[in-house]
């Protein structure tokens, strides 16, 4: 089987349809199909773009018709956490709708999706479908993950449901972030640390008092890394970010964070 790997769509259905058409897929019998290949969606179907439901419907139909496979991205993970109640904090959700520290950041990030589904039966139905998506795929000759192929955390997946999937119960553990920054960077497996690495990538703390403003205007003290780059020895080299204001400060070898 030959595959076409399709990354973050973020609600842009017209661009997705144009891409599929350019690769030889045709919309027949209600689903986009290719006579010889199968698409693999790498998650992040939602947020940001103008056509949230249309993207989900297109991808879900292709998956159910056997024309595609799909895995979970961090935006699907966040959507599930936004929707599910927090059993430890009655009246709240696993992903805070408002936080004293970040205000309405989570809502703003998720607003495009909520504008289409909030208060509708489709919201729960889509969340349930997101929960069916595996965290990674290991196929004949190819591996697919949204952010980081982290073998040690994948080997820790005994707690993850069959098919490398999350459950509503595991979502509770996956959203329990360690309070101590140092704890985040230990190699001790936890559901939170494993899922964060697989769906979002490896983050490392910047040196004390060093911060940057991300593309959405939020100030951050941690940065995602080029985890596959074994030659990276400075923050400038390791960061998945242009113009990082920390340049030639050396860091510990990245494998200490992996």
N, C-alpha and C positions, 0 to 999 in steps of 0.2 A: 504494500500500500504506500502511495506517495501522499504527502501532506502539504498543506498550505498553512503556515503559522500566522495567525492574525492577532495583533496586539490590541492595546487599549483603544476601545471604540468611543466610550464616554458619550453615548447618546447621539452620535453623528450617523444616522441611518443612511442618508444620501451618499455620504462618503463610503460607507460600508458596501452599499449596493453597487456603486461605481467600481470599487475594488474587486468585488466578486465577479462582476461582469468582465472586467479586464483580464481576469485569470481564467476565464472560460466557463464560469458557472452560469446557469440559466435558471430563471424562476419558472419551474414547471410543477403542476399539481400542488401548488401552494408552498413549495419549498425551493430554495436555491440548491441546485445539484450540479455535480461535475461527473462526466462519464468515467473518469479514471482516478480522481483524487478526492481526498477528504479534508475539510477545513478543521483546524484546531484553534479554538478561541482561547486566548490566554487571560481571560477575565477582564475586569474593569469595563463592563458593559454600560454602566450608568454614571450619572453626575456630569455636570458641565454643559453638555450639548443640548440641542433643542428637541430631540426625539427619543426620550427614554424608553417608553413602552414599545415603540416600533423596533428599537434595537433588540430589546429582550425577546419580543415575539419572534423576530426573524431568527435570532440565534437559537432560541429554544425549539422552534419548529425544525431547524436543520438538525439539531441534536436528536430530537425525538424521531425524525425520519431516517436517522443513520447517515446523514450527509455531513455531519460534523461531530466533533467532540469538544468539550469545554472544561476548563478548570476555574477555580475560584481566584479572584483577585482581591486586593485589599479593600476595594470599594464595595464589593459584594459582602465581604466580611463586616465592614462598617455598617452596611445597610441592615444586616441581620442583627447586629448588636444594637443599632438604633431602635429596631422594632421590638426586640425581646425584653420583657420586664426583668429587672434585677431582683432575684429572690432574696438578696441580703439587704436591700434598701427599698421597702415598699413605696410605690408611687414613682420610682425612678426606673431607668432602663440601663442595659449593659453598657451602652454608649451614651454618655450624658448629653441631654438636649441643650443644657446650659451649664457652664461650670464657672465657679468664681475665678479660676485662673485664666481660662481662655474665652470666657464669655460665650458668644453665639457662633464660634468658629465651626463647630461640628454641624450646626444647622446650615450655615452659609455654604459649606462644602457639599451638603446633601440636598440643598433646596431645589435644584432642577428636577431631581427624582421625586421629591415629596410633592412638588407642585402638580405632578401628574397622577400620583397614586394615593396620597394621604387621604384617609377616610373612605377609601373604596375597597370592595372585596378583593380587587386585584393585588392590593398591597400584600396581604397575607399569602396569597397564592404565589406571588413572585418570590417572597422570602422563603417559602417552602421549597421552591425550585432551586434557589441559591444554595440551600442546605444540601441538595443532592450533588452539587458540583464537587469533584475531588480536588484536593489541594495540589496534587501533581499527577502526571501520567508518565509511566515508563513503558514505552512501546518498543516494538522491534526496531532497533537502530536509532531510537530517538527518545530523549527525555524532555519533558515540558514542565516548567514551573513558572509561577508569575514573577517572582523576584529573586530567590536565592535557592539553588540546589545545595542543601545543607545536609549532608549524609548522616551526620551524628544525630541531628534532630529527627530526621526521617526514620532512623533506626529506633528512635524513641516512640514511634507511632503506635505502640501497643495500646495506648489510650485512645487513639483515633479510631473512628468507626471503620467497618469494612469498606474497602474501596477508597481508602485515604480520605474519608469524609468526616466533617464535623457533625455533631448533634447539638440540639438545643442545650443539653446538659453540659457538653464540653465547651460550649460557647461561654458559659459562666466562668470556667477556669481560664479560658483563653483571653478573657477580658480583665483578669485580675492582675494588674500591673504591679511589679515589685515596687515598694515604696522607696527603697534604698537604691540610688543610682548605681552604686557599686555592685549590687546584686544583679542588675541587668547584664553586667558584663562578665559574669562568671560563666564557666562552662557547664555548670550544673543544669541539666535539662529541667524544664518546666513547660507546661502546656502553653503558657503565655509566651515564653521566650521562643519556643519552637514555631508557633504559628506566626509570631511577629516576623521572625527571620524568613520563613518560607513565603509569606504573602507580601511583606514590605521591604525585606532586605536587611542587611546588617548595618546598624547604626553605631557610631562610636561618639563618646563625649568629646567636645572640643576642650582645649586647655582652659584653665580657669579664667573667667571674665571675657572669654571670646564668644561672640554670637554672630549670627547673620540673619538677614530677613529673606524669607523664601518668596517664591513667585506669587503667593497669595497674600503677602504682606505680614506674615507671622514671624516673630523673632524666635530663633531656635538656637539651642546650645549643643545640639547633637546633629550629626550629619550622616547621611547614607554613604556607603562606600562601594568602591569597585572591588567587591569581595573576591573576584576571580583573578585580580592582578597581584601576583605574588611578588612583583618587583616594587610595589608602592611602599615608600619609606617615609613620605611626608604627607601631611594633610592635603596639600595641594594636589599631590599625585593620587591620593586615595579617594578623595571626595567625588561624589557624583553631582558636581555642582560647579558651574563656571564662576569665576571671580570670587572664590572663597577668600575672606580677609585674613586667613591664617595660611602662611605660605610655606616656609621651609622648616617649620618646627617638625622634628622627627616624632614618629609614633612608635608604639610597640608593634612588633610584627602582627599583621592582620589575623594570623592564625590563632592568636591569643584571644581574639573576639569570636572566633568560630568554634 
